[in-house]
Amino acid sequence: MKELNIEAKTDNLATVLAFIDEQLEKYNCPLRQKVHLDVAVEELYVNIARYAYNPEVGWVKLRISVDDNPLAVSITFMDNGKPYDPLAKKDPDITLSADERDIGGLGIYMVKQNMEDVRYEYKNGMNILTIKKNI
């Protein structure tokens, strides 16, 4: 398991993705799964950076671990920002045109569609969101 503690600023996204990709390379993660993970990490990290502490800036801890049988990567995001469960919002109706849909929710919907598991809990003053992807 590896961890990265980083200030939750959108300027740090490249550092976050480099940290994740470095770990994925150790396990010869196929490109398709890497792209799915990178898109999910970007969506979740940027949401934390933009909204969790707004208008202040706080910290986020990312924890990446790899499980065997099947080979899977779990990435956990932990922050002390405003309590927010992104999984509680109803999925957008993607059969509607962009003009007909409500704003927001498409990013977390894509995360849920591309991961094997997505879990949220609020514990001890922390938002804890974990995504899991089989590789």
DSSP file with accessible surface (Angstrom, degrees, kcal/mol):
  #  RESIDUE AA STRUCTURE BP1 BP2  ACC     N-H-->O    O-->H-N    N-H-->O    O-->H-N    TCO  KAPPA ALPHA  PHI   PSI    X-CA   Y-CA   Z-CA
    1    1 A M              0   0  151      0, 0.0     2,-0.3     0, 0.0    64,-0.2   0.000 360.0 360.0 360.0 136.3    0.0    0.0    0.0
    2    2 A K  E     -A   64   0A 102     62,-2.3    62,-2.7     2,-0.0     2,-0.3  -0.932 360.0-159.8-123.1 148.8    1.2    3.5   -0.9
    3    3 A E  E     -A   63   0A  81     -2,-0.3     2,-0.4    60,-0.2    60,-0.2  -0.956   8.6-166.7-130.9 149.4   -0.1    6.8    0.3
    4    4 A L  E     -A   62   0A  36     58,-2.4    58,-3.0    -2,-0.3     2,-0.5  -0.991   4.5-164.0-132.9 122.7    0.1   10.4   -1.0
    5    5 A N  E     +A   61   0A  94     -2,-0.4     2,-0.3    56,-0.2    56,-0.2  -0.947  26.7 162.7-103.3 124.4   -0.9   13.4    1.2
    6    6 A I  E     -A   60   0A  14     54,-2.6    54,-2.7    -2,-0.5     2,-0.2  -0.991  45.8 -98.0-146.3 147.7   -1.3   16.4   -1.0
    7    7 A E  E     -A   59   0A  67     -2,-0.3     2,-2.2    52,-0.2    52,-0.3  -0.475  44.4-117.1 -64.5 132.4   -2.9   19.8   -0.8
    8    8 A A        +     0   0    2     50,-3.2     2,-0.4    -2,-0.2    50,-0.3  -0.499  67.1 132.0 -78.4  78.0   -6.3   19.6   -2.5
    9    9 A K    >   -     0   0   80     -2,-2.2     3,-2.3    48,-0.1     4,-0.1  -0.988  64.2-129.5-129.0 139.9   -5.6   22.0   -5.4
   10   10 A T  G >  S+     0   0   63     -2,-0.4     3,-1.9     1,-0.3     4,-0.3   0.807 107.0  69.7 -59.2 -27.1   -6.4   21.4   -9.0
   11   11 A D  G 3  S+     0   0  131      1,-0.3     3,-0.4     2,-0.1    -1,-0.3   0.708  93.9  58.0 -61.4 -19.8   -2.8   22.5   -9.8
   12   12 A N  G <> S+     0   0   40     -3,-2.3     4,-2.1     1,-0.2    -1,-0.3   0.378  73.9 101.3 -92.8   4.8   -1.7   19.2   -8.1
   13   13 A L  H <> S+     0   0   30     -3,-1.9     4,-2.8     1,-0.2     5,-0.3   0.904  78.6  53.8 -58.2 -42.8   -3.6   16.9  -10.4
   14   14 A A  H  > S+     0   0   74     -3,-0.4     4,-2.4    -4,-0.3    -1,-0.2   0.901 109.1  49.5 -61.2 -37.9   -0.5   16.0  -12.5
   15   15 A T  H  > S+     0   0   76     -3,-0.2     4,-2.2    -4,-0.2    -1,-0.2   0.909 111.0  49.9 -66.0 -41.8    1.3   14.9   -9.3
   16   16 A V  H  X S+     0   0    0     -4,-2.1     4,-2.3     2,-0.2    -2,-0.2   0.944 112.6  46.0 -62.1 -48.0   -1.7   12.8   -8.2
   17   17 A L  H  X S+     0   0   32     -4,-2.8     4,-3.1     1,-0.2     5,-0.2   0.892 111.0  52.7 -65.5 -37.5   -1.9   11.1  -11.6
   18   18 A A  H  X S+     0   0   57     -4,-2.4     4,-2.3    -5,-0.3    -1,-0.2   0.910 108.9  50.8 -63.3 -40.3    1.8   10.5  -11.7
   19   19 A F  H  X S+     0   0   25     -4,-2.2     4,-1.5     2,-0.2    -2,-0.2   0.944 114.1  43.6 -60.8 -47.5    1.6    8.9   -8.3
   20   20 A I  H  X S+     0   0    0     -4,-2.3     4,-2.4     1,-0.2     3,-0.2   0.949 114.2  49.4 -64.5 -48.1   -1.2    6.6   -9.4
   21   21 A D  H  X S+     0   0   28     -4,-3.1     4,-2.4     1,-0.2    -1,-0.2   0.865 105.5  57.7 -63.3 -35.8    0.4    5.7  -12.7
   22   22 A E  H  X S+     0   0  108     -4,-2.3     4,-0.9    -5,-0.2    -1,-0.2   0.914 110.1  44.5 -60.1 -40.8    3.7    4.9  -11.1
   23   23 A Q  H  < S+     0   0   13     -4,-1.5     3,-0.5    -3,-0.2     4,-0.5   0.911 111.5  52.6 -70.3 -40.6    2.0    2.3   -8.9
   24   24 A L  H ><>S+     0   0    2     -4,-2.4     5,-1.7     1,-0.2     3,-1.4   0.872 102.3  59.7 -64.3 -35.3    0.0    0.9  -11.9
   25   25 A E  H ><5S+     0   0  131     -4,-2.4     3,-1.6     1,-0.3    -1,-0.2   0.843  94.6  64.0 -62.7 -31.2    3.2    0.4  -13.9
   26   26 A K  T 3<5S+     0   0  108     -4,-0.9    -1,-0.3    -3,-0.5    -2,-0.2   0.735 108.4  41.4 -63.9 -22.0    4.5   -1.9  -11.2
   27   27 A Y  T < 5S-     0   0  101     -3,-1.4    -1,-0.3    -4,-0.5    -2,-0.2   0.157 111.7-116.4-112.6  16.2    1.7   -4.3  -12.0
   28   28 A N  T < 5 -     0   0  144     -3,-1.6    -3,-0.2     1,-0.2    -2,-0.1   0.901  40.4-161.6  49.8  46.3    1.7   -4.0  -15.8
   29   29 A C      < -     0   0   18     -5,-1.7    -1,-0.2     1,-0.1   106,-0.0  -0.398  20.4-112.9 -60.9 125.7   -1.7   -2.5  -15.8
   30   30 A P     >  -     0   0   57      0, 0.0     4,-2.4     0, 0.0     3,-0.2  -0.270  24.9-114.0 -59.8 150.5   -3.3   -2.8  -19.2
   31   31 A L  H  > S+     0   0  128      1,-0.2     4,-2.9     2,-0.2     5,-0.2   0.876 113.0  55.3 -56.0 -43.6   -3.9    0.6  -21.0
   32   32 A R  H  > S+     0   0  175      1,-0.2     4,-2.2     2,-0.2    -1,-0.2   0.937 112.0  42.5 -59.1 -46.4   -7.7    0.3  -20.9
   33   33 A Q  H  > S+     0   0   47      2,-0.2     4,-2.5     1,-0.2    -1,-0.2   0.885 113.0  54.1 -68.0 -36.9   -7.8   -0.2  -17.2
   34   34 A K  H  X S+     0   0   50     -4,-2.4     4,-3.0     2,-0.2    -2,-0.2   0.929 108.9  48.4 -61.7 -44.7   -5.2    2.5  -16.6
   35   35 A V  H  X S+     0   0   67     -4,-2.9     4,-2.7     2,-0.2     5,-0.3   0.929 111.0  50.3 -62.4 -44.4   -7.3    5.0  -18.6
   36   36 A H  H  X S+     0   0   31     -4,-2.2     4,-2.2    -5,-0.2    -1,-0.2   0.926 114.0  45.4 -59.1 -44.2  -10.4    4.1  -16.6
   37   37 A L  H  X S+     0   0    0     -4,-2.5     4,-3.1     2,-0.2     5,-0.2   0.922 112.2  50.5 -66.9 -43.0   -8.5    4.6  -13.4
   38   38 A D  H  X S+     0   0   24     -4,-3.0     4,-2.7     2,-0.2     5,-0.2   0.918 111.3  48.3 -61.8 -42.6   -6.9    7.9  -14.5
   39   39 A V  H  X S+     0   0   63     -4,-2.7     4,-2.5    -5,-0.2    -1,-0.2   0.934 114.1  46.8 -63.8 -43.3  -10.3    9.3  -15.6
   40   40 A A  H  X S+     0   0    1     -4,-2.2     4,-2.7    -5,-0.3     5,-0.3   0.932 112.9  48.5 -64.3 -45.1  -11.9    8.2  -12.3
   41   41 A V  H  X S+     0   0    0     -4,-3.1     4,-3.0     1,-0.2     5,-0.3   0.928 111.9  49.8 -62.4 -43.9   -9.0    9.6  -10.2
   42   42 A E  H  X S+     0   0   93     -4,-2.7     4,-2.5    -5,-0.2     5,-0.3   0.950 112.4  47.2 -59.7 -48.1   -9.1   12.9  -12.1
   43   43 A E  H  X S+     0   0   54     -4,-2.5     4,-1.9    -5,-0.2    -2,-0.2   0.946 117.8  40.7 -58.8 -49.4  -12.9   13.3  -11.6
   44   44 A L  H  X S+     0   0    7     -4,-2.7     4,-2.0     2,-0.2    -2,-0.2   0.923 116.7  47.4 -70.9 -43.0  -12.8   12.5   -7.9
   45   45 A Y  H  X S+     0   0    0     -4,-3.0     4,-2.9    -5,-0.3     5,-0.2   0.938 112.2  49.2 -64.9 -45.4   -9.7   14.5   -7.1
   46   46 A V  H  X S+     0   0   18     -4,-2.5     4,-2.6    -5,-0.3     5,-0.2   0.899 109.0  53.5 -63.3 -38.2  -10.8   17.6   -8.9
   47   47 A N  H  X>S+     0   0   51     -4,-1.9     4,-2.4    -5,-0.3     5,-0.6   0.920 111.1  46.2 -61.7 -42.0  -14.2   17.4   -7.2
   48   48 A I  I  X>S+     0   0   18     -4,-2.0     4,-1.5     1,-0.2     5,-0.6   0.946 113.2  49.6 -63.3 -46.8  -12.5   17.3   -3.8
   49   49 A A  I  <5S+     0   0   22     -4,-2.9    -2,-0.2     1,-0.2    -1,-0.2   0.876 118.7  38.2 -61.2 -37.7  -10.1   20.2   -4.8
   50   50 A R  I  <5S+     0   0  139     -4,-2.6    -1,-0.2    -5,-0.2    -2,-0.2   0.818 133.0  14.0 -83.6 -32.9  -13.0   22.3   -6.1
   51   51 A Y  I  <5S+     0   0  139     -4,-2.4    31,-0.2    -5,-0.2    -3,-0.2   0.721 101.3  76.8-121.3 -26.8  -15.7   21.6   -3.5
   52   52 A A  I  <<S+     0   0   12     -4,-1.5    30,-2.9    -5,-0.6    -3,-0.1   0.876 117.1  14.0 -62.9 -39.8  -14.6   19.9   -0.3
   53   53 A Y  S > <S-     0   0   41     -5,-0.6     3,-2.3     3,-0.2    -1,-0.2   0.385  94.3-174.6-115.5  -0.4  -13.0   22.9    1.4
   54   54 A N  T 3  S+     0   0   88      1,-0.4     3,-0.1    -3,-0.1    28,-0.1  -0.107  71.0  15.0 -48.6 128.1  -14.4   25.7   -0.7
   55   55 A P  T 3  S+     0   0  109      0, 0.0    -1,-0.4     0, 0.0    -2,-0.1  -0.987 129.7  54.5 -91.6   0.0  -13.5   28.6   -0.3
   56   56 A E  S <  S-     0   0  140     -3,-2.3     2,-0.4    -4,-0.1    -3,-0.2  -0.207  81.1-119.9 -80.8-179.6  -10.5   27.3    1.8
   57   57 A V        +     0   0   74     -3,-0.1     2,-0.2    -5,-0.1   -48,-0.1  -0.981  35.5 167.6-124.3 135.3   -7.9   24.8    0.7
   58   58 A G        -     0   0    8     -2,-0.4   -50,-3.2   -50,-0.3     2,-0.3  -0.524  31.5 -86.9-128.1-160.9   -7.4   21.5    2.6
   59   59 A W  E     -A    7   0A 149    -52,-0.3    21,-0.6    -2,-0.2     2,-0.4  -0.810  23.9-160.4-117.7 154.4   -5.6   18.2    2.2
   60   60 A V  E     -AB   6  79A   1    -54,-2.7   -54,-2.6    -2,-0.3     2,-0.5  -0.988   8.0-150.5-132.5 140.2   -6.5   14.9    0.6
   61   61 A K  E     -AB   5  78A  57     17,-2.6    17,-2.4    -2,-0.4     2,-0.5  -0.962   9.7-162.8-109.2 128.8   -4.9   11.6    1.3
   62   62 A L  E     -AB   4  77A   0    -58,-3.0   -58,-2.4    -2,-0.5     2,-0.4  -0.944   5.0-171.0-110.1 134.0   -4.8    9.0   -1.5
   63   63 A R  E     -AB   3  76A  73     13,-2.3    13,-2.9    -2,-0.5     2,-0.4  -0.993   0.4-169.5-126.3 126.4   -4.1    5.4   -0.7
   64   64 A I  E     +AB   2  75A   6    -62,-2.7   -62,-2.3    -2,-0.4     2,-0.3  -0.961  10.4 170.0-118.8 133.3   -3.5    2.8   -3.4
   65   65 A S  E     - B   0  74A  33      9,-2.5     9,-3.0    -2,-0.4     2,-0.4  -0.971  21.9-141.9-139.2 155.6   -3.4   -0.9   -2.7
   66   66 A V  E     - B   0  73A  36     -2,-0.3     2,-0.3     7,-0.2     7,-0.2  -0.970  13.4-163.1-122.8 131.6   -3.4   -4.0   -4.9
   67   67 A D  E   > - B   0  72A  66      5,-2.9     5,-2.2    -2,-0.4     2,-0.3  -0.831  12.6-133.9-109.1 152.7   -5.2   -7.2   -4.2
   68   68 A D  T   5 +     0   0  132     -2,-0.3     3,-0.1     3,-0.2     0, 0.0  -0.673  69.8  57.2 -99.8 158.9   -4.6  -10.6   -5.7
   69   69 A N  T   5S+     0   0  164     -2,-0.3    -1,-0.2     0, 0.0     2,-0.1   0.943 127.3  20.6  57.1  72.3   -7.1  -13.1   -7.0
   70   70 A P  T   5S-     0   0   81      0, 0.0     2,-0.3     0, 0.0    -3,-0.1   0.621 108.2-121.1 -81.9 160.6   -8.3  -11.4   -9.0
   71   71 A L  T   5 +     0   0   60     -3,-0.1    64,-3.0    -2,-0.1     2,-0.3  -0.458  49.1 164.0 -64.8 119.9   -5.7   -8.7   -9.5
   72   72 A A  E   < -BC  67 134A   0     -5,-2.2    -5,-2.9    -2,-0.3     2,-0.4  -0.998  33.4-139.6-145.0 147.0   -7.4   -5.5   -8.5
   73   73 A V  E     -BC  66 133A   0     60,-2.9    60,-2.6    -2,-0.3     2,-0.4  -0.907  14.4-165.7-107.5 132.7   -6.4   -1.9   -7.6
   74   74 A S  E     -BC  65 132A  14     -9,-3.0    -9,-2.5    -2,-0.4     2,-0.5  -0.978   2.7-170.7-116.9 133.1   -8.2    0.0   -4.9
   75   75 A I  E     -BC  64 131A   0     56,-2.4    56,-2.6    -2,-0.4     2,-0.4  -0.993   4.7-164.2-124.9 125.6   -7.7    3.7   -4.6
   76   76 A T  E     -BC  63 130A  18    -13,-2.9   -13,-2.3    -2,-0.5     2,-0.5  -0.928   5.0-159.3-114.5 133.7   -9.1    5.5   -1.5
   77   77 A F  E     -BC  62 129A   1     52,-3.1    52,-2.5    -2,-0.4     2,-0.4  -0.949  12.7-176.0-108.9 127.9   -9.6    9.3   -1.2
   78   78 A M  E     +BC  61 128A  13    -17,-2.4   -17,-2.6    -2,-0.5     2,-0.3  -0.992  10.4 158.0-129.0 128.9   -9.8   10.7    2.3
   79   79 A D  E     -BC  60 127A   9     48,-1.8    48,-2.8    -2,-0.4   -19,-0.1  -0.971  41.6-138.2-145.4 158.5  -10.5   14.4    3.1
   80   80 A N        +     0   0   99    -21,-0.6    46,-0.1    -2,-0.3   -20,-0.1   0.015  66.6 119.6-102.1  23.9  -11.8   16.4    6.0
   81   81 A G  S    S-     0   0    7      1,-0.2   -28,-0.2   -22,-0.2   -29,-0.1   0.061  78.0 -44.5 -74.6-168.4  -13.9   18.6    3.8
   82   82 A K  S    S-     0   0  112    -30,-2.9    -1,-0.2   -31,-0.2     2,-0.1  -0.317  73.0 -98.6 -58.6 136.5  -17.6   19.1    3.9
   83   83 A P        +     0   0   83      0, 0.0     2,-0.3     0, 0.0    -1,-0.1  -0.393  58.1 161.2 -58.8 128.5  -19.5   15.8    4.3
   84   84 A Y        -     0   0  139     -3,-0.1     3,-0.1    -2,-0.1    -3,-0.1  -0.866  30.2-161.0-157.0 121.9  -20.6   14.8    0.8
   85   85 A D    >   -     0   0   58     -2,-0.3     3,-1.5     1,-0.1     4,-0.4  -0.866   5.2-172.3-102.4 101.1  -21.7   11.4   -0.5
   86   86 A P  T 3  S+     0   0   16      0, 0.0     3,-0.5     0, 0.0    -1,-0.1   0.718  83.4  62.5 -68.2 -15.3  -21.4   11.5   -4.3
   87   87 A L  T 3  S+     0   0   42      1,-0.2     4,-0.1    -3,-0.1    -2,-0.0   0.635  88.4  70.6 -82.1 -13.8  -23.1    8.1   -4.6
   88   88 A A  S <  S+     0   0   78     -3,-1.5    -1,-0.2     2,-0.1     2,-0.2   0.757  78.4  92.8 -75.2 -23.8  -26.3    9.4   -3.0
   89   89 A K  S    S-     0   0   91     -3,-0.5     2,-0.0    -4,-0.4    16,-0.0  -0.481  88.2-106.4 -73.9 139.9  -27.3   11.5   -6.0
   90   90 A K        -     0   0  189     -2,-0.2    -1,-0.1     1,-0.1     3,-0.1  -0.346  40.4-102.2 -63.4 140.4  -29.5    9.8   -8.6
   91   91 A D        -     0   0   64      1,-0.1    -1,-0.1    -4,-0.1    15,-0.1  -0.351  43.0-104.1 -61.9 144.8  -27.7    8.7  -11.8
   92   92 A P        -     0   0   25      0, 0.0     2,-1.2     0, 0.0    -1,-0.1  -0.347  28.6-112.1 -69.2 152.7  -28.4   11.1  -14.7
   93   93 A D    >   -     0   0   80      1,-0.2     3,-1.5    -3,-0.1    -3,-0.0  -0.737  32.7-172.9 -84.9  98.5  -30.8    9.9  -17.4
   94   94 A I  T 3  S+     0   0   86     -2,-1.2    -1,-0.2     1,-0.3     4,-0.1   0.526  75.7  73.5 -76.9  -1.8  -28.3    9.5  -20.3
   95   95 A T  T 3  S+     0   0  119      2,-0.1    -1,-0.3    -3,-0.0     2,-0.2   0.679  85.6  81.8 -80.7 -15.7  -31.1    8.9  -22.7
   96   96 A L  S <  S-     0   0   60     -3,-1.5     5,-0.1     1,-0.1     2,-0.0  -0.510  91.8-103.7 -83.6 156.1  -32.0   12.6  -22.5
   97   97 A S    >>  -     0   0   56     -2,-0.2     4,-1.5     1,-0.1     3,-0.7  -0.305  35.6-104.4 -70.7 163.7  -30.1   15.2  -24.5
   98   98 A A  T 34 S+     0   0   70      1,-0.3     3,-0.1     2,-0.2    -1,-0.1   0.856 123.2  54.6 -58.5 -34.9  -27.5   17.4  -22.7
   99   99 A D  T 34 S+     0   0  156      1,-0.2    -1,-0.3     4,-0.0     4,-0.1   0.815 109.9  46.4 -69.1 -28.9  -29.9   20.3  -22.8
  100  100 A E  T <4 S+     0   0  126     -3,-0.7    -1,-0.2     2,-0.1    -2,-0.2   0.696  97.5  87.2 -87.1 -21.6  -32.7   18.2  -21.1
  101  101 A R  S  < S-     0   0   62     -4,-1.5     2,-0.1    -3,-0.1     3,-0.1  -0.478  84.4-106.7 -80.6 152.1  -30.4   16.7  -18.3
  102  102 A D        -     0   0  146     -2,-0.2     2,-0.2     1,-0.1    -1,-0.1  -0.403  44.7 -98.2 -67.5 152.8  -29.8   18.3  -15.0
  103  103 A I  S    S+     0   0  167     -2,-0.1    -1,-0.1     2,-0.1    -4,-0.0  -0.490  85.4  18.2 -74.0 138.9  -26.3   19.8  -14.6
  104  104 A G  S    S+     0   0   46     -2,-0.2    -2,-0.1    -3,-0.1     0, 0.0   0.033  77.6  82.4  91.0 161.4  -23.8   17.6  -12.8
  105  105 A G     >  +     0   0   19    -14,-0.1     4,-1.7   -13,-0.0     5,-0.1   0.200  63.4 102.2  94.4 -15.3  -23.6   13.9  -11.9
  106  106 A L  H  > S+     0   0   69      2,-0.2     4,-2.4     1,-0.2     5,-0.2   0.896  79.1  53.9 -70.5 -36.7  -22.2   12.7  -15.2
  107  107 A G  H  > S+     0   0   12      2,-0.2     4,-2.1     1,-0.2    -1,-0.2   0.945 111.0  43.0 -63.1 -49.4  -18.6   12.3  -13.9
  108  108 A I  H  > S+     0   0   14      1,-0.2     4,-2.7     2,-0.2    -1,-0.2   0.868 111.3  57.5 -68.0 -31.0  -19.5   10.2  -10.9
  109  109 A Y  H  X S+     0   0   40     -4,-1.7     4,-2.2     2,-0.2    -1,-0.2   0.938 106.8  48.0 -61.4 -44.5  -21.8    8.2  -13.1
  110  110 A M  H  X S+     0   0   80     -4,-2.4     4,-1.7     2,-0.2    -2,-0.2   0.897 110.3  52.6 -63.7 -39.2  -18.8    7.4  -15.4
  111  111 A V  H  X S+     0   0    3     -4,-2.1     4,-1.1     1,-0.2     3,-0.4   0.954 110.3  47.3 -59.8 -48.7  -16.8    6.4  -12.4
  112  112 A K  H  < S+     0   0   51     -4,-2.7     3,-0.3     1,-0.2    -2,-0.2   0.870 111.9  51.0 -62.8 -34.7  -19.5    4.0  -11.2
  113  113 A Q  H  < S+     0   0  113     -4,-2.2    -1,-0.2     1,-0.2    -2,-0.2   0.810 114.4  42.5 -71.9 -30.3  -19.8    2.5  -14.7
  114  114 A N  H  < S+     0   0   52     -4,-1.7     2,-0.3    -3,-0.4    -1,-0.2   0.480 103.6  72.7 -99.8  -3.6  -16.1    1.9  -15.1
  115  115 A M  S  < S-     0   0   12     -4,-1.1    18,-0.2    -3,-0.3     3,-0.1  -0.806  70.8-138.1-110.0 153.6  -15.2    0.5  -11.7
  116  116 A E  S    S+     0   0   99     16,-2.2     2,-0.3    -2,-0.3    17,-0.2   0.796  92.2   9.5 -75.1 -28.3  -16.0   -2.9  -10.2
  117  117 A D  E     -D  132   0A  53     15,-1.5    15,-2.3     2,-0.0     2,-0.4  -0.988  57.9-175.8-154.2 140.0  -16.8   -1.2   -6.9
  118  118 A V  E     +D  131   0A  23     -2,-0.3     2,-0.4    13,-0.2    13,-0.2  -0.981  16.2 177.3-137.4 124.8  -17.3    2.3   -5.5
  119  119 A R  E     -D  130   0A 161     11,-2.8    11,-2.9    -2,-0.4     2,-0.4  -0.979   9.7-169.0-133.3 145.0  -17.9    2.9   -1.8
  120  120 A Y  E     +D  129   0A  46     -2,-0.4     2,-0.3     9,-0.2     9,-0.2  -0.979  10.5 164.7-130.2 142.8  -18.4    6.0    0.3
  121  121 A E  E     -D  128   0A  97      7,-2.1     7,-2.6    -2,-0.4     2,-0.5  -0.980  28.0-141.9-149.7 153.8  -18.5    6.5    4.1
  122  122 A Y  E     +D  127   0A 109     -2,-0.3     2,-0.4     5,-0.2     5,-0.2  -0.984  36.4 162.5-114.5 116.1  -18.2    9.5    6.4
  123  123 A K  E >   -D  126   0A 108      3,-2.4     3,-1.4    -2,-0.5    -2,-0.1  -0.995  58.0  -8.5-143.1 132.1  -16.3    8.5    9.5
  124  124 A N  T 3  S-     0   0  148     -2,-0.4    -1,-0.1     1,-0.3     3,-0.1   0.871 130.2 -49.4  51.5  43.1  -14.5   10.4   12.2
  125  125 A G  T 3  S+     0   0   32      1,-0.2     2,-0.4    -3,-0.0    -1,-0.3   0.660 115.8 116.1  75.3  16.2  -14.9   13.7   10.3
  126  126 A M  E <   - D   0 123A  47     -3,-1.4    -3,-2.4   -46,-0.1     2,-0.5  -0.959  62.0-138.4-124.4 137.9  -13.6   12.3    7.1
  127  127 A N  E     -CD  79 122A   8    -48,-2.8   -48,-1.8    -2,-0.4     2,-0.5  -0.781  27.6-171.2 -80.3 129.5  -15.1   11.7    3.6
  128  128 A I  E     +CD  78 121A  26     -7,-2.6    -7,-2.1    -2,-0.5     2,-0.5  -0.961   8.6 174.9-130.7 112.2  -13.7    8.3    2.5
  129  129 A L  E     -CD  77 120A  15    -52,-2.5   -52,-3.1    -2,-0.5     2,-0.4  -0.979   6.9-171.0-121.6 126.7  -14.4    7.2   -1.0
  130  130 A T  E     -CD  76 119A  37    -11,-2.9   -11,-2.8    -2,-0.5     2,-0.3  -0.968   4.2-169.6-122.3 132.5  -12.9    4.0   -2.4
  131  131 A I  E     -CD  75 118A   0    -56,-2.6   -56,-2.4    -2,-0.4     2,-0.4  -0.901   5.6-162.2-115.3 149.2  -12.9    2.8   -6.0
  132  132 A K  E     -CD  74 117A  65    -15,-2.3   -16,-2.2    -2,-0.3   -15,-1.5  -0.999   7.7-178.9-134.9 133.9  -11.8   -0.7   -7.1
  133  133 A K  E     -C   73   0A  16    -60,-2.6   -60,-2.9    -2,-0.4     2,-0.3  -0.997  24.2-131.8-134.5 126.6  -10.8   -1.8  -10.6
  134  134 A N  E      C   72   0A  58     -2,-0.4   -62,-0.3   -62,-0.3   -63,-0.1  -0.582 360.0 360.0 -72.2 136.4   -9.9   -5.3  -11.7
  135  135 A I              0   0   37    -64,-3.0   -63,-0.2    -2,-0.3    -1,-0.1   0.346 360.0 360.0-123.4 360.0   -6.7   -5.3  -13.8
